[in-house]
Amino acid sequence: MNQKESKPKRSGFGFHSHLYRAEIDNTVDHSLTIKIVPNAPGHGSAGERQVAACIYELAAGLERGSEEIGGQWVISPQASDGRLDVELMKTDSPRKAKQLIEQVLAELSIPVANPQ
């Protein structure tokens, strides 16, 4: 396998071929955690830097989207842990946050592994 084949294929915005899946969980304080999990451990796309790139792209999409809908969330990428924390304020709607997360994940071609 050459170096080109080991990197995630990207076309414009987003990751393709379902290299990753997302696991969305609620925290005790009704905020959300998104874990990005490589679908092929050992593949080049499962490397720490590739997962970090995916997390930062997800964070950027959430920042843009939350501004558009007036969300006051704190979006905290935790790239070394393969996750992104979305801390909601008391005035934020968890339903709207989850809808935006699912929308941005879909735009990045990342399926949700645990839809609720």
C-alpha angles and dihedrals in degrees: 000000000000126000094260092058093051096060124082112263111240130187114187105307119006145022120276139203091045094272089163140031128203128228113200119199134177119233126219091263093051094257122127137244122200117199117197111211124188112233092213111043109202093031117115090252089063092064119119094246093049092050089047090052089052092049093049091049089051090048091051091051091049092048091053093044096046090052090052093053096038097249116166094203127145108228112200120183113209096189096169089058095042093241145105123214120210110195111197124207119228090258094053122099113235089203093056091045092052092047091052092047091052091047094051091045090052090050088054091047092243113140121215109244095200108035114184 
